[in-house]
């Protein structure tokens, strides 16, 4: 059976999926990976880029002997999954995303990057700063700074152009919370309508942070989509 690979969001690690995995009962192989520079993974002396995170996934697949995988990505991880399907379509089966900004421009990038300043995080949300320090033992400030720079670069150089969605051949199920103020549900509908094999699931009473998502409903959607009960 095709393995499934889970990919986390910006500032996150593979442990973002710990609670979700408790809801998913399956005999399928499920792998959760942590991107370079996050969660204690080696910093490779290069900027954070979607292209580099895709390399991380492919390297992991090669190391584990995974020829082809289904993908689920939260937030930034969903964008990584979609870009991976663009450049290595033969390695990918089905794709599902949660809370992913699907179309980038400078305005969106600047809005998302505005909060990614370590001193601002320490001042306004010290509890979050503490969580980040525990998640990223190699220096959470570095992760934040590199993530901010990566978003700004993505705004200037989106790796998936608006006219490329119609070229995606893979099945894609997009999940978005009805109260998500980061991944705009309207934008999700617009992109989904461009996909040849796109589906949209709006999760009720759900926000952008994965811990504020209805994980029970999300798990059932993933079980249905990936046929995990077979």
C-alpha positions in Angstrom: 0.0 0.0 0.0 1.2 3.5 -0.8 2.7 5.2 2.3 1.5 8.6 3.4 3.9 11.4 4.3 2.8 14.3 6.6 4.5 17.7 6.3 4.3 20.4 9.0 3.7 24.2 8.7 6.1 27.2 9.2 7.7 27.3 12.7 6.4 23.7 13.3 7.8 20.2 13.5 6.4 16.8 12.8 4.9 16.8 16.3 2.2 19.1 15.0 0.5 15.8 13.9 0.7 13.9 17.2 -2.9 14.6 18.2 -4.2 14.0 14.6 -2.5 10.6 14.4 -4.3 9.5 17.6 -7.5 10.0 15.6 -6.4 8.1 12.5 -6.6 4.4 12.7 -5.0 2.6 9.8 -2.6 -0.2 8.8 -1.0 2.1 6.2 2.5 3.4 6.7 2.4 7.0 7.9 5.6 9.0 8.0 5.9 12.5 9.5 8.9 14.5 8.7 10.6 17.6 10.0 12.0 20.1 7.5 15.6 21.3 7.7 16.4 23.8 10.4 13.3 23.0 12.3 12.9 21.0 15.6 16.6 20.3 16.0 17.1 19.2 12.4 20.4 20.4 10.9 20.6 23.9 9.5 22.2 23.5 6.1 23.7 27.0 5.7 21.2 28.1 3.2 17.9 30.0 3.3 14.6 28.3 3.9 12.9 27.7 0.6 10.0 25.6 -0.7 12.5 24.0 -3.1 14.8 23.0 -0.3 11.9 21.5 1.8 11.0 19.5 -1.3 14.6 18.2 -1.4 14.1 17.1 2.3 11.0 15.1 1.3 12.7 13.4 -1.7 15.8 12.6 0.4 13.6 11.1 3.1 11.7 9.0 0.5 14.9 7.8 -1.0 16.4 6.9 2.4 13.3 5.0 3.4 13.0 3.3 0.0 9.6 5.0 -0.8 9.1 5.1 -4.5 5.8 6.8 -4.4 3.8 8.4 -1.6 0.5 10.2 -0.8 1.0 13.5 0.8 -0.7 15.5 3.5 0.6 19.0 4.4 -0.5 21.5 6.9 -0.1 25.2 6.0 3.3 25.6 4.4 3.6 21.8 4.2 0.6 21.7 1.9 2.3 24.1 -0.5 5.5 21.9 -0.4 3.3 18.9 -1.3 1.7 20.8 -4.2 5.1 22.0 -5.5 6.5 18.5 -5.2 3.7 17.2 -7.4 4.7 19.8 -10.0 8.3 18.9 -10.3 8.2 15.2 -9.5 4.7 14.0 -10.4 5.7 10.4 -10.8 6.7 10.2 -7.1 3.3 11.5 -5.8 -0.2 9.9 -5.6 -2.9 11.8 -3.8 -2.4 15.1 -2.1 -4.4 16.7 0.8 -3.8 20.1 2.4 -5.0 21.9 5.5 -4.9 25.7 6.0 -2.6 26.3 3.1 -2.2 29.7 1.4 -2.4 28.5 -2.2 -1.6 31.7 -4.1 1.2 34.1 -3.0 2.0 37.7 -3.8 4.0 40.4 -2.1 1.0 41.8 -0.2 0.1 38.4 1.3 3.7 37.6 2.1 4.3 40.9 3.9 1.1 40.4 6.0 2.2 36.9 7.1 5.8 38.0 7.7 4.8 41.0 9.8 4.5 39.0 13.0 7.6 36.9 12.4 9.9 39.0 14.4 11.4 37.4 17.5 11.3 40.5 19.8 7.7 41.1 18.9 6.8 37.5 19.7 8.6 37.7 23.0 6.7 40.9 23.9 3.2 40.1 22.7 3.0 36.3 23.1 5.7 35.1 25.6 3.9 31.8 25.9 4.4 31.2 22.2 8.0 32.2 22.5 8.5 29.6 25.2 6.8 26.9 23.0 9.0 27.8 20.1 12.1 27.6 22.3 11.1 24.1 23.3 10.4 23.0 19.8 13.5 24.4 18.2 16.5 23.6 20.4 19.0 24.9 17.8 17.6 28.5 18.2 14.0 29.4 17.6 14.9 33.0 16.7 16.8 31.7 13.8 13.8 29.6 12.6 11.6 32.7 12.9 14.0 35.0 11.0 14.6 32.4 8.2 10.9 31.8 7.9 10.1 35.5 7.6 12.7 35.8 4.8 11.4 32.7 3.1 7.8 34.1 3.0 9.0 37.4 1.6 10.9 35.6 -1.1 7.9 33.5 -1.8 5.8 36.6 -2.2 8.2 37.9 -4.9 8.8 34.5 -6.5 5.8 32.1 -6.0 6.9 28.7 -7.2 3.3 27.8 -8.4 1.9 30.4 -10.7 -1.9 31.1 -10.8 -2.2 29.7 -14.3 -0.5 26.4 -13.3 -3.3 25.0 -11.1 -5.1 23.7 -14.2 -2.1 21.6 -15.0 -2.1 19.6 -11.8 -3.0 16.0 -12.7 -3.1 14.6 -9.1 -6.2 14.3 -7.0 -6.2 17.1 -4.4 -8.4 17.5 -1.4 -8.1 21.0 0.2 -9.2 21.4 3.8 -9.7 24.9 5.3 -11.3 26.0 8.5 -14.4 28.2 8.2 -12.7 30.7 10.6 -9.2 30.5 9.1 -8.0 34.1 8.7 -4.7 32.9 7.2 -5.7 30.5 4.4 -8.7 32.4 3.0 -11.6 30.0 2.4 -12.7 32.0 -0.6 -9.2 31.7 -2.2 -9.3 28.0 -1.4 -12.6 27.7 -3.4 -11.1 29.6 -6.3 -8.0 27.5 -6.5 -10.0 24.3 -6.1 -12.2 25.3 -9.0 -9.1 25.4 -11.3 -7.9 21.9 -10.4 -8.8 19.0 -12.7 -9.4 16.7 -9.7 -9.8 19.1 -6.8 -12.1 18.7 -3.8 -12.8 21.2 -1.0 -13.7 20.4 2.6 -14.6 23.3 4.9 -14.1 22.3 8.6 -16.7 24.0 10.9 -15.7 26.0 13.9 -12.0 25.7 12.9 -9.2 28.2 12.8 -5.8 28.2 11.2 -3.7 26.7 14.0 -3.8 22.9 13.7 -4.6 22.6 17.4 -7.7 24.8 16.8 -9.0 22.6 14.0 -11.7 20.0 14.4 -9.2 17.1 14.3 -12.0 14.5 14.6 -13.6 15.7 11.3 -10.3 16.1 9.6 -9.2 12.6 10.5 -12.5 11.2 9.1 -12.0 13.2 5.9 -8.4 11.8 5.5 -9.5 8.3 6.3 -12.2 8.6 3.5 -9.9 10.3 1.0 -6.9 8.1 1.4 -9.0 5.0 1.9 -7.2 4.3 5.2 -9.8 1.8 6.4 -9.0 -0.6 3.6 
